[in-house]
Amino acid sequence: MVNTQNIKPEMPVVCSQDGQFATVDHMEGDNCIKLKKDQNGQHHYIPTSWVESTDNGKVKIDRPGEEAMQKWSTSPLH
């Protein structure tokens, strides 16, 4: 389990292939990361259960970026 207190605003979010696909806006509760707005002005949310590590100042998730972007939410997860 990753310590979610290590997830900070402005951290890059990288996929399992090490490509950055988002940036952390802030933590939304204990189990959800709110991402900065995309090029269309939309915030997205991902569950902390996807996070593998927070090493080297990055949030690394357990799936490819394309899959993450298909499954992320546009509203906070509860």
PDB file of N, CA, C and O in Angstrom:
ATOM      1  N   MET A   1       0.836  -1.187   0.000  1.00  0.00           N
ATOM      2  CA  MET A   1       0.000   0.000   0.000  1.00  0.00           C
ATOM      3  C   MET A   1       0.882   1.253   0.000  1.00  0.00           C
ATOM      4  O   MET A   1       1.836   1.352   0.771  1.00  0.00           O
ATOM      5  N   VAL A   2       0.560   2.175  -0.847  1.00  0.00           N
ATOM      6  CA  VAL A   2       1.321   3.414  -0.975  1.00  0.00           C
ATOM      7  C   VAL A   2       0.833   4.423   0.068  1.00  0.00           C
ATOM      8  O   VAL A   2      -0.364   4.514   0.340  1.00  0.00           O
ATOM      9  N   ASN A   3       1.764   5.172   0.644  1.00  0.00           N
ATOM     10  CA  ASN A   3       1.404   6.232   1.587  1.00  0.00           C
ATOM     11  C   ASN A   3       0.893   7.423   0.779  1.00  0.00           C
ATOM     12  O   ASN A   3       1.672   8.111   0.119  1.00  0.00           O
ATOM     13  N   THR A   4      -0.402   7.661   0.832  1.00  0.00           N
ATOM     14  CA  THR A   4      -0.996   8.733   0.025  1.00  0.00           C
ATOM     15  C   THR A   4      -0.562  10.122   0.483  1.00  0.00           C
ATOM     16  O   THR A   4      -0.756  11.095  -0.245  1.00  0.00           O
ATOM     17  N   GLN A   5       0.018  10.232   1.668  1.00  0.00           N
ATOM     18  CA  GLN A   5       0.524  11.526   2.128  1.00  0.00           C
ATOM     19  C   GLN A   5       1.729  11.969   1.303  1.00  0.00           C
ATOM     20  O   GLN A   5       2.108  13.140   1.338  1.00  0.00           O
ATOM     21  N   ASN A   6       2.333  11.042   0.562  1.00  0.00           N
ATOM     22  CA  ASN A   6       3.456  11.385  -0.308  1.00  0.00           C
ATOM     23  C   ASN A   6       2.990  11.979  -1.639  1.00  0.00           C
ATOM     24  O   ASN A   6       3.808  12.485  -2.407  1.00  0.00           O
ATOM     25  N   ILE A   7       1.692  11.922  -1.917  1.00  0.00           N
ATOM     26  CA  ILE A   7       1.162  12.444  -3.177  1.00  0.00           C
ATOM     27  C   ILE A   7       0.875  13.928  -2.991  1.00  0.00           C
ATOM     28  O   ILE A   7       0.025  14.311  -2.186  1.00  0.00           O
ATOM     29  N   LYS A   8       1.589  14.757  -3.740  1.00  0.00           N
ATOM     30  CA  LYS A   8       1.525  16.207  -3.577  1.00  0.00           C
ATOM     31  C   LYS A   8       1.096  16.886  -4.885  1.00  0.00           C
ATOM     32  O   LYS A   8       1.278  16.335  -5.970  1.00  0.00           O
ATOM     33  N   PRO A   9       0.520  18.098  -4.761  1.00  0.00           N
ATOM     34  CA  PRO A   9       0.171  18.869  -5.964  1.00  0.00           C
ATOM     35  C   PRO A   9       1.394  19.063  -6.869  1.00  0.00           C
ATOM     36  O   PRO A   9       2.525  19.180  -6.397  1.00  0.00           O
ATOM     37  N   GLU A  10       1.139  19.091  -8.160  1.00  0.00           N
ATOM     38  CA  GLU A  10       2.146  19.315  -9.206  1.00  0.00           C
ATOM     39  C   GLU A  10       3.013  18.103  -9.517  1.00  0.00           C
ATOM     40  O   GLU A  10       3.872  18.183 -10.394  1.00  0.00           O
ATOM     41  N   MET A  11       2.814  16.971  -8.820  1.00  0.00           N
ATOM     42  CA  MET A  11       3.602  15.781  -9.147  1.00  0.00           C
ATOM     43  C   MET A  11       3.136  15.230 -10.492  1.00  0.00           C
ATOM     44  O   MET A  11       1.933  15.170 -10.746  1.00  0.00           O
ATOM     45  N   PRO A  12       4.069  14.825 -11.360  1.00  0.00           N
ATOM     46  CA  PRO A  12       3.664  14.174 -12.604  1.00  0.00           C
ATOM     47  C   PRO A  12       3.072  12.795 -12.319  1.00  0.00           C
ATOM     48  O   PRO A  12       3.512  12.100 -11.403  1.00  0.00           O
ATOM     49  N   VAL A  13       2.081  12.408 -13.102  1.00  0.00           N
ATOM     50  CA  VAL A  13       1.481  11.077 -13.004  1.00  0.00           C
ATOM     51  C   VAL A  13       1.931  10.301 -14.231  1.00  0.00           C
ATOM     52  O   VAL A  13       1.636  10.683 -15.363  1.00  0.00           O
ATOM     53  N   VAL A  14       2.653   9.204 -13.997  1.00  0.00           N
ATOM     54  CA  VAL A  14       3.200   8.415 -15.091  1.00  0.00           C
ATOM     55  C   VAL A  14       2.556   7.036 -15.123  1.00  0.00           C
ATOM     56  O   VAL A  14       2.185   6.478 -14.090  1.00  0.00           O
ATOM     57  N   CYS A  15       2.435   6.504 -16.326  1.00  0.00           N
ATOM     58  CA  CYS A  15       1.805   5.201 -16.519  1.00  0.00           C
ATOM     59  C   CYS A  15       2.829   4.084 -16.349  1.00  0.00           C
ATOM     60  O   CYS A  15       4.000   4.340 -16.067  1.00  0.00           O
ATOM     61  N   SER A  16       2.384   2.865 -16.519  1.00  0.00           N
ATOM     62  CA  SER A  16       3.257   1.701 -16.363  1.00  0.00           C
ATOM     63  C   SER A  16       4.369   1.670 -17.410  1.00  0.00           C
ATOM     64  O   SER A  16       5.356   0.951 -17.249  1.00  0.00           O
ATOM     65  N   GLN A  17       4.210   2.448 -18.483  1.00  0.00           N
ATOM     66  CA  GLN A  17       5.248   2.521 -19.520  1.00  0.00           C
ATOM     67  C   GLN A  17       6.135   3.750 -19.333  1.00  0.00           C
ATOM     68  O   GLN A  17       6.904   4.106 -20.226  1.00  0.00           O
ATOM     69  N   ASP A  18       6.027   4.400 -18.166  1.00  0.00           N
ATOM     70  CA  ASP A  18       6.816   5.570 -17.757  1.00  0.00           C
ATOM     71  C   ASP A  18       6.508   6.862 -18.506  1.00  0.00           C
ATOM     72  O   ASP A  18       7.275   7.819 -18.409  1.00  0.00           O
ATOM     73  N   GLY A  19       5.421   6.912 -19.239  1.00  0.00           N
ATOM     74  CA  GLY A  19       5.038   8.151 -19.914  1.00  0.00           C
ATOM     75  C   GLY A  19       4.113   8.975 -19.026  1.00  0.00           C
ATOM     76  O   GLY A  19       3.182   8.441 -18.423  1.00  0.00           O
ATOM     77  N   GLN A  20       4.374  10.275 -18.949  1.00  0.00           N
ATOM     78  CA  GLN A  20       3.503  11.150 -18.158  1.00  0.00           C
ATOM     79  C   GLN A  20       2.221  11.409 -18.932  1.00  0.00           C
ATOM     80  O   GLN A  20       2.263  11.757 -20.112  1.00  0.00           O
ATOM     81  N   PHE A  21       1.079  11.239 -18.270  1.00  0.00           N
ATOM     82  CA  PHE A  21      -0.197  11.510 -18.921  1.00  0.00           C
ATOM     83  C   PHE A  21      -1.041  12.504 -18.142  1.00  0.00           C
ATOM     84  O   PHE A  21      -2.105  12.909 -18.610  1.00  0.00           O
ATOM     85  N   ALA A  22      -0.582  12.909 -16.948  1.00  0.00           N
ATOM     86  CA  ALA A  22      -1.355  13.855 -16.145  1.00  0.00           C
ATOM     87  C   ALA A  22      -0.448  14.453 -15.073  1.00  0.00           C
ATOM     88  O   ALA A  22       0.706  14.057 -14.910  1.00  0.00           O
ATOM     89  N   THR A  23      -1.018  15.431 -14.341  1.00  0.00           N
ATOM     90  CA  THR A  23      -0.342  16.071 -13.210  1.00  0.00           C
ATOM     91  C   THR A  23      -1.334  16.135 -12.058  1.00  0.00           C
ATOM     92  O   THR A  23      -2.517  16.409 -12.259  1.00  0.00           O
ATOM     93  N   VAL A  24      -0.842  15.879 -10.845  1.00  0.00           N
ATOM     94  CA  VAL A  24      -1.699  15.923  -9.663  1.00  0.00           C
ATOM     95  C   VAL A  24      -2.158  17.356  -9.408  1.00  0.00           C
ATOM     96  O   VAL A  24      -1.347  18.282  -9.401  1.00  0.00           O
ATOM     97  N   ASP A  25      -3.458  17.533  -9.199  1.00  0.00           N
ATOM     98  CA  ASP A  25      -3.993  18.798  -8.709  1.00  0.00           C
ATOM     99  C   ASP A  25      -3.947  18.743  -7.186  1.00  0.00           C
ATOM    100  O   ASP A  25      -3.323  19.591  -6.548  1.00  0.00           O
ATOM    101  N   HIS A  26      -4.618  17.733  -6.598  1.00  0.00           N
ATOM    102  CA  HIS A  26      -4.553  17.496  -5.163  1.00  0.00           C
ATOM    103  C   HIS A  26      -5.258  16.179  -4.829  1.00  0.00           C
ATOM    104  O   HIS A  26      -5.940  15.587  -5.666  1.00  0.00           O
ATOM    105  N   MET A  27      -5.074  15.746  -3.596  1.00  0.00           N
ATOM    106  CA  MET A  27      -5.798  14.567  -3.110  1.00  0.00           C
ATOM    107  C   MET A  27      -7.238  14.966  -2.837  1.00  0.00           C
ATOM    108  O   MET A  27      -7.500  16.042  -2.300  1.00  0.00           O
ATOM    109  N   GLU A  28      -8.157  14.108  -3.201  1.00  0.00           N
ATOM    110  CA  GLU A  28      -9.584  14.320  -2.960  1.00  0.00           C
ATOM    111  C   GLU A  28     -10.010  13.213  -2.000  1.00  0.00           C
ATOM    112  O   GLU A  28     -10.345  12.109  -2.430  1.00  0.00           O
ATOM    113  N   GLY A  29      -9.998  13.511  -0.695  1.00  0.00           N
ATOM    114  CA  GLY A  29     -10.269  12.483   0.296  1.00  0.00           C
ATOM    115  C   GLY A  29      -9.061  11.567   0.442  1.00  0.00           C
ATOM    116  O   GLY A  29      -7.933  11.960   0.144  1.00  0.00           O
ATOM    117  N   ASP A  30      -9.305  10.341   0.903  1.00  0.00           N
ATOM    118  CA  ASP A  30      -8.210   9.402   1.152  1.00  0.00           C
ATOM    119  C   ASP A  30      -7.937   8.446  -0.004  1.00  0.00           C
ATOM    120  O   ASP A  30      -6.875   7.827  -0.056  1.00  0.00           O
ATOM    121  N   ASN A  31      -8.881   8.321  -0.926  1.00  0.00           N
ATOM    122  CA  ASN A  31      -8.720   7.277  -1.947  1.00  0.00           C
ATOM    123  C   ASN A  31      -8.866   7.776  -3.384  1.00  0.00           C
ATOM    124  O   ASN A  31      -9.140   6.989  -4.289  1.00  0.00           O
ATOM    125  N   CYS A  32      -8.684   9.081  -3.595  1.00  0.00           N
ATOM    126  CA  CYS A  32      -8.901   9.635  -4.920  1.00  0.00           C
ATOM    127  C   CYS A  32      -7.920  10.776  -5.182  1.00  0.00           C
ATOM    128  O   CYS A  32      -7.691  11.623  -4.318  1.00  0.00           O
ATOM    129  N   ILE A  33      -7.347  10.786  -6.377  1.00  0.00           N
ATOM    130  CA  ILE A  33      -6.446  11.858  -6.797  1.00  0.00           C
ATOM    131  C   ILE A  33      -7.155  12.687  -7.857  1.00  0.00           C
ATOM    132  O   ILE A  33      -7.607  12.161  -8.874  1.00  0.00           O
ATOM    133  N   LYS A  34      -7.248  13.987  -7.609  1.00  0.00           N
ATOM    134  CA  LYS A  34      -7.800  14.901  -8.607  1.00  0.00           C
ATOM    135  C   LYS A  34      -6.633  15.360  -9.472  1.00  0.00           C
ATOM    136  O   LYS A  34      -5.605  15.806  -8.963  1.00  0.00           O
ATOM    137  N   LEU A  35      -6.805  15.247 -10.781  1.00  0.00           N
ATOM    138  CA  LEU A  35      -5.759  15.633 -11.721  1.00  0.00           C
ATOM    139  C   LEU A  35      -6.028  17.035 -12.247  1.00  0.00           C
ATOM    140  O   LEU A  35      -7.172  17.485 -12.302  1.00  0.00           O
ATOM    141  N   LYS A  36      -4.959  17.713 -12.631  1.00  0.00           N
ATOM    142  CA  LYS A  36      -5.106  19.047 -13.215  1.00  0.00           C
ATOM    143  C   LYS A  36      -5.940  18.960 -14.488  1.00  0.00           C
ATOM    144  O   LYS A  36      -6.042  17.904 -15.111  1.00  0.00           O
ATOM    145  N   LYS A  37      -6.528  20.080 -14.858  1.00  0.00           N
ATOM    146  CA  LYS A  37      -7.367  20.119 -16.055  1.00  0.00           C
ATOM    147  C   LYS A  37      -6.580  19.711 -17.289  1.00  0.00           C
ATOM    148  O   LYS A  37      -5.402  20.041 -17.427  1.00  0.00           O
ATOM    149  N   ASP A  38      -7.244  18.989 -18.183  1.00  0.00           N
ATOM    150  CA  ASP A  38      -6.635  18.605 -19.455  1.00  0.00           C
ATOM    151  C   ASP A  38      -6.758  19.766 -20.457  1.00  0.00           C
ATOM    152  O   ASP A  38      -7.199  20.858 -20.101  1.00  0.00           O
ATOM    153  N   GLN A  39      -6.369  19.516 -21.694  1.00  0.00           N
ATOM    154  CA  GLN A  39      -6.396  20.567 -22.712  1.00  0.00           C
ATOM    155  C   GLN A  39      -7.810  21.058 -23.021  1.00  0.00           C
ATOM    156  O   GLN A  39      -7.979  22.119 -23.621  1.00  0.00           O
ATOM    157  N   ASN A  40      -8.817  20.299 -22.618  1.00  0.00           N
ATOM    158  CA  ASN A  40     -10.206  20.705 -22.826  1.00  0.00           C
ATOM    159  C   ASN A  40     -10.803  21.379 -21.589  1.00  0.00           C
ATOM    160  O   ASN A  40     -11.996  21.684 -21.563  1.00  0.00           O
ATOM    161  N   GLY A  41      -9.982  21.610 -20.572  1.00  0.00           N
ATOM    162  CA  GLY A  41     -10.457  22.270 -19.363  1.00  0.00           C
ATOM    163  C   GLY A  41     -11.201  21.368 -18.394  1.00  0.00           C
ATOM    164  O   GLY A  41     -11.952  21.854 -17.549  1.00  0.00           O
ATOM    165  N   GLN A  42     -11.001  20.054 -18.507  1.00  0.00           N
ATOM    166  CA  GLN A  42     -11.722  19.076 -17.695  1.00  0.00           C
ATOM    167  C   GLN A  42     -10.796  18.447 -16.650  1.00  0.00           C
ATOM    168  O   GLN A  42      -9.705  17.982 -16.982  1.00  0.00           O
ATOM    169  N   HIS A  43     -11.235  18.436 -15.384  1.00  0.00           N
ATOM    170  CA  HIS A  43     -10.511  17.684 -14.353  1.00  0.00           C
ATOM    171  C   HIS A  43     -10.878  16.212 -14.487  1.00  0.00           C
ATOM    172  O   HIS A  43     -11.972  15.876 -14.940  1.00  0.00           O
ATOM    173  N   HIS A  44      -9.951  15.332 -14.088  1.00  0.00           N
ATOM    174  CA  HIS A  44     -10.223  13.904 -14.022  1.00  0.00           C
ATOM    175  C   HIS A  44      -9.770  13.400 -12.669  1.00  0.00           C
ATOM    176  O   HIS A  44      -8.983  14.042 -11.973  1.00  0.00           O
ATOM    177  N   TYR A  45     -10.285  12.230 -12.310  1.00  0.00           N
ATOM    178  CA  TYR A  45      -9.992  11.620 -11.013  1.00  0.00           C
ATOM    179  C   TYR A  45      -9.576  10.176 -11.224  1.00  0.00           C
ATOM    180  O   TYR A  45     -10.135   9.466 -12.060  1.00  0.00           O
ATOM    181  N   ILE A  46      -8.573   9.751 -10.441  1.00  0.00           N
ATOM    182  CA  ILE A  46      -8.160   8.351 -10.464  1.00  0.00           C
ATOM    183  C   ILE A  46      -8.105   7.841  -9.023  1.00  0.00           C
ATOM    184  O   ILE A  46      -7.821   8.606  -8.101  1.00  0.00           O
ATOM    185  N   PRO A  47      -8.374   6.554  -8.834  1.00  0.00           N
ATOM    186  CA  PRO A  47      -8.302   5.995  -7.476  1.00  0.00           C
ATOM    187  C   PRO A  47      -6.855   5.770  -7.046  1.00  0.00           C
ATOM    188  O   PRO A  47      -5.992   5.473  -7.872  1.00  0.00           O
ATOM    189  N   THR A  48      -6.602   5.911  -5.767  1.00  0.00           N
ATOM    190  CA  THR A  48      -5.249   5.658  -5.272  1.00  0.00           C
ATOM    191  C   THR A  48      -4.889   4.178  -5.383  1.00  0.00           C
ATOM    192  O   THR A  48      -3.711   3.827  -5.305  1.00  0.00           O
ATOM    193  N   SER A  49      -5.878   3.307  -5.563  1.00  0.00           N
ATOM    194  CA  SER A  49      -5.593   1.875  -5.720  1.00  0.00           C
ATOM    195  C   SER A  49      -4.774   1.596  -6.980  1.00  0.00           C
ATOM    196  O   SER A  49      -4.156   0.537  -7.089  1.00  0.00           O
ATOM    197  N   TRP A  50      -4.761   2.531  -7.930  1.00  0.00           N
ATOM    198  CA  TRP A  50      -3.947   2.367  -9.142  1.00  0.00           C
ATOM    199  C   TRP A  50      -2.475   2.688  -8.896  1.00  0.00           C
ATOM    200  O   TRP A  50      -1.620   2.295  -9.690  1.00  0.00           O
ATOM    201  N   VAL A  51      -2.169   3.391  -7.817  1.00  0.00           N
ATOM    202  CA  VAL A  51      -0.810   3.889  -7.580  1.00  0.00           C
ATOM    203  C   VAL A  51       0.107   2.762  -7.119  1.00  0.00           C
ATOM    204  O   VAL A  51      -0.174   2.069  -6.141  1.00  0.00           O
ATOM    205  N   GLU A  52       1.211   2.595  -7.847  1.00  0.00           N
ATOM    206  CA  GLU A  52       2.228   1.600  -7.475  1.00  0.00           C
ATOM    207  C   GLU A  52       3.298   2.205  -6.586  1.00  0.00           C
ATOM    208  O   GLU A  52       3.768   1.563  -5.647  1.00  0.00           O
ATOM    209  N   SER A  53       3.688   3.455  -6.883  1.00  0.00           N
ATOM    210  CA  SER A  53       4.754   4.086  -6.108  1.00  0.00           C
ATOM    211  C   SER A  53       4.687   5.603  -6.248  1.00  0.00           C
ATOM    212  O   SER A  53       4.019   6.144  -7.129  1.00  0.00           O
ATOM    213  N   THR A  54       5.403   6.266  -5.348  1.00  0.00           N
ATOM    214  CA  THR A  54       5.538   7.723  -5.408  1.00  0.00           C
ATOM    215  C   THR A  54       7.028   8.069  -5.347  1.00  0.00           C
ATOM    216  O   THR A  54       7.409   9.064  -4.730  1.00  0.00           O
ATOM    217  N   ASP A  55       7.855   7.262  -5.975  1.00  0.00           N
ATOM    218  CA  ASP A  55       9.303   7.458  -5.956  1.00  0.00           C
ATOM    219  C   ASP A  55       9.719   8.530  -6.960  1.00  0.00           C
ATOM    220  O   ASP A  55       9.031   8.781  -7.949  1.00  0.00           O
ATOM    221  N   ASN A  56      10.860   9.153  -6.679  1.00  0.00           N
ATOM    222  CA  ASN A  56      11.469  10.131  -7.591  1.00  0.00           C
ATOM    223  C   ASN A  56      10.543  11.288  -7.937  1.00  0.00           C
ATOM    224  O   ASN A  56      10.620  11.843  -9.033  1.00  0.00           O
ATOM    225  N   GLY A  57       9.662  11.654  -6.999  1.00  0.00           N
ATOM    226  CA  GLY A  57       8.799  12.801  -7.227  1.00  0.00           C
ATOM    227  C   GLY A  57       7.708  12.579  -8.250  1.00  0.00           C
ATOM    228  O   GLY A  57       7.144  13.539  -8.775  1.00  0.00           O
ATOM    229  N   LYS A  58       7.398  11.313  -8.541  1.00  0.00           N
ATOM    230  CA  LYS A  58       6.360  10.975  -9.520  1.00  0.00           C
ATOM    231  C   LYS A  58       5.355  10.022  -8.898  1.00  0.00           C
ATOM    232  O   LYS A  58       5.681   9.236  -8.009  1.00  0.00           O
ATOM    233  N   VAL A  59       4.128  10.112  -9.386  1.00  0.00           N
ATOM    234  CA  VAL A  59       3.101   9.139  -9.022  1.00  0.00           C
ATOM    235  C   VAL A  59       3.052   8.134 -10.170  1.00  0.00           C
ATOM    236  O   VAL A  59       2.648   8.473 -11.283  1.00  0.00           O
ATOM    237  N   LYS A  60       3.464   6.903  -9.897  1.00  0.00           N
ATOM    238  CA  LYS A  60       3.462   5.864 -10.936  1.00  0.00           C
ATOM    239  C   LYS A  60       2.262   4.954 -10.728  1.00  0.00           C
ATOM    240  O   LYS A  60       2.036   4.444  -9.631  1.00  0.00           O
ATOM    241  N   ILE A  61       1.488   4.754 -11.809  1.00  0.00           N
ATOM    242  CA  ILE A  61       0.320   3.879 -11.706  1.00  0.00           C
ATOM    243  C   ILE A  61       0.592   2.537 -12.373  1.00  0.00           C
ATOM    244  O   ILE A  61       1.601   2.356 -13.055  1.00  0.00           O
ATOM    245  N   ASP A  62      -0.323   1.607 -12.162  1.00  0.00           N
ATOM    246  CA  ASP A  62      -0.129   0.207 -12.546  1.00  0.00           C
ATOM    247  C   ASP A  62      -0.663  -0.151 -13.926  1.00  0.00           C
ATOM    248  O   ASP A  62      -0.788  -1.334 -14.243  1.00  0.00           O
ATOM    249  N   ARG A  63      -0.980   0.836 -14.752  1.00  0.00           N
ATOM    250  CA  ARG A  63      -1.568   0.532 -16.067  1.00  0.00           C
ATOM    251  C   ARG A  63      -1.069   1.517 -17.116  1.00  0.00           C
ATOM    252  O   ARG A  63      -0.568   2.592 -16.786  1.00  0.00           O
ATOM    253  N   PRO A  64      -1.214   1.135 -18.394  1.00  0.00           N
ATOM    254  CA  PRO A  64      -0.820   2.050 -19.470  1.00  0.00           C
ATOM    255  C   PRO A  64      -1.664   3.326 -19.439  1.00  0.00           C
ATOM    256  O   PRO A  64      -2.816   3.297 -19.007  1.00  0.00           O
ATOM    257  N   GLY A  65      -1.104   4.424 -19.888  1.00  0.00           N
ATOM    258  CA  GLY A  65      -1.797   5.711 -19.894  1.00  0.00           C
ATOM    259  C   GLY A  65      -3.095   5.685 -20.665  1.00  0.00           C
ATOM    260  O   GLY A  65      -4.087   6.273 -20.235  1.00  0.00           O
ATOM    261  N   GLU A  66      -3.101   5.006 -21.805  1.00  0.00           N
ATOM    262  CA  GLU A  66      -4.318   4.941 -22.620  1.00  0.00           C
ATOM    263  C   GLU A  66      -5.464   4.290 -21.847  1.00  0.00           C
ATOM    264  O   GLU A  66      -6.597   4.771 -21.881  1.00  0.00           O
ATOM    265  N   GLU A  67      -5.163   3.201 -21.155  1.00  0.00           N
ATOM    266  CA  GLU A  67      -6.179   2.523 -20.353  1.00  0.00           C
ATOM    267  C   GLU A  67      -6.647   3.420 -19.208  1.00  0.00           C
ATOM    268  O   GLU A  67      -7.842   3.502 -18.927  1.00  0.00           O
ATOM    269  N   ALA A  68      -5.709   4.084 -18.557  1.00  0.00           N
ATOM    270  CA  ALA A  68      -6.060   4.981 -17.454  1.00  0.00           C
ATOM    271  C   ALA A  68      -6.994   6.090 -17.942  1.00  0.00           C
ATOM    272  O   ALA A  68      -7.968   6.424 -17.267  1.00  0.00           O
ATOM    273  N   MET A  69      -6.703   6.650 -19.093  1.00  0.00           N
ATOM    274  CA  MET A  69      -7.524   7.747 -19.611  1.00  0.00           C
ATOM    275  C   MET A  69      -8.911   7.266 -20.045  1.00  0.00           C
ATOM    276  O   MET A  69      -9.861   8.049 -20.062  1.00  0.00           O
ATOM    277  N   GLN A  70      -9.029   5.984 -20.393  1.00  0.00           N
ATOM    278  CA  GLN A  70     -10.349   5.438 -20.728  1.00  0.00           C
ATOM    279  C   GLN A  70     -11.175   5.200 -19.471  1.00  0.00           C
ATOM    280  O   GLN A  70     -12.404   5.266 -19.509  1.00  0.00           O
ATOM    281  N   LYS A  71     -10.495   4.921 -18.348  1.00  0.00           N
ATOM    282  CA  LYS A  71     -11.195   4.524 -17.126  1.00  0.00           C
ATOM    283  C   LYS A  71     -11.253   5.603 -16.055  1.00  0.00           C
ATOM    284  O   LYS A  71     -11.928   5.421 -15.042  1.00  0.00           O
ATOM    285  N   TRP A  72     -10.552   6.741 -16.258  1.00  0.00           N
ATOM    286  CA  TRP A  72     -10.621   7.771 -15.228  1.00  0.00           C
ATOM    287  C   TRP A  72     -12.004   8.375 -15.186  1.00  0.00           C
ATOM    288  O   TRP A  72     -12.794   8.205 -16.115  1.00  0.00           O
ATOM    289  N   SER A  73     -12.299   9.078 -14.112  1.00  0.00           N
ATOM    290  CA  SER A  73     -13.635   9.626 -13.904  1.00  0.00           C
ATOM    291  C   SER A  73     -13.591  11.143 -14.024  1.00  0.00           C
ATOM    292  O   SER A  73     -12.548  11.761 -13.810  1.00  0.00           O
ATOM    293  N   THR A  74     -14.731  11.740 -14.369  1.00  0.00           N
ATOM    294  CA  THR A  74     -14.823  13.194 -14.418  1.00  0.00           C
ATOM    295  C   THR A  74     -15.492  13.742 -13.155  1.00  0.00           C
ATOM    296  O   THR A  74     -15.735  14.944 -13.050  1.00  0.00           O
ATOM    297  N   SER A  75     -15.786  12.865 -12.203  1.00  0.00           N
ATOM    298  CA  SER A  75     -16.328  13.303 -10.919  1.00  0.00           C
ATOM    299  C   SER A  75     -15.603  12.548  -9.804  1.00  0.00           C
ATOM    300  O   SER A  75     -15.085  11.455 -10.032  1.00  0.00           O
ATOM    301  N   PRO A  76     -15.562  13.123  -8.603  1.00  0.00           N
ATOM    302  CA  PRO A  76     -14.835  12.471  -7.495  1.00  0.00           C
ATOM    303  C   PRO A  76     -15.357  11.056  -7.239  1.00  0.00           C
ATOM    304  O   PRO A  76     -16.550  10.779  -7.357  1.00  0.00           O
ATOM    305  N   LEU A  77     -14.442  10.190  -6.892  1.00  0.00           N
ATOM    306  CA  LEU A  77     -14.775   8.793  -6.595  1.00  0.00           C
ATOM    307  C   LEU A  77     -15.130   8.672  -5.120  1.00  0.00           C
ATOM    308  O   LEU A  77     -14.498   9.301  -4.271  1.00  0.00           O
ATOM    309  N   HIS A  78     -16.125   7.879  -4.820  1.00  0.00           N
ATOM    310  CA  HIS A  78     -16.515   7.689  -3.416  1.00  0.00           C
ATOM    311  C   HIS A  78     -16.507   6.236  -3.049  1.00  0.00           C
ATOM    312  O   HIS A  78     -16.808   5.885  -1.908  1.00  0.00           O
TER     313      HIS A  78
END
